[in-house]
Amino acid sequence: MSRSNVIRANDKVRAVIFLVHGLGASSEQFHAEAIAFSRQGHRVLVPDLRGHGLSGVPAKIDPTGFTGPALAQDLLDILDQAGAGQVHWVGNSLGGILALYLLGTPAEKRLETLALFGTCFSLDLPAATSLALRLVFLPGAPVIAWLTARGTTRSPQGGAIIKKAMRQFNVVAGAAITANIRRYDFLESARAFNPPLLVLRGGRDRAVNLRLKGDMEKLLDSPNLRFVELKRGGHCANLDVPVQWRTSLLGHWTHQRSADGRNQAPDRRASSV
């Protein structure tokens, strides 16, 4: 169902980076980042979720095939097919939620580190949300693609990427996903998660930040958590502030271990860039 692009710099791979997009986006969101990280010696995997980008869907969509666990299993299958063990998982919005579904399960061990942006640790949307998603597409995909891009990123280049992704997006699949993941609470699982955890908050991602503020207040005592605010970042912050986004992640990965190989306690203080 899902497909993945693989960008490999050379045979001596430093670490595997897994860049997972959100609802309505596609792997193209991370094209520039994948190239940049691969040039630094990383192997980069960039999937298209079911119903997104170049990934297909069945002729008749069964909502049970678009649950959080099902989509998360798709991604685990991709890692298996690529021969990837532990990864640095970077999830935007839905791509982060799917990582949260792995917490507290045996698959959690696949996460060497976890970084989230545009993702809340808990959610409680009304049941009509999935119907609303389908209805907004009735006027025409080009209009909705333009509106979505405007609300997601202020970057012209990023806007073009999101508009293209929205034209590829299967809205029926999207509605099924929304219906299945509209309510969740991973706060306890996040507290119990031990590997390094980074939360990147786009200063302009206002809708997500309203919910994320309460989540972060409940998690700030977690010893492995680091929080960075990207002031000029939107929901897809990598498209708005790519340099700051990449720098934050490189710091997250670089400082995860001390010189003798043991896990290093991260600087938990909030920082802004």
Summary of the structure (lengths in Angstrom):
residues: 273
radius of gyration: 17.5
end to end distance: 37.4
largest distance: 58.7
contacts: 933
relative contact order: 0.15
helix: 45%
strand: 19%
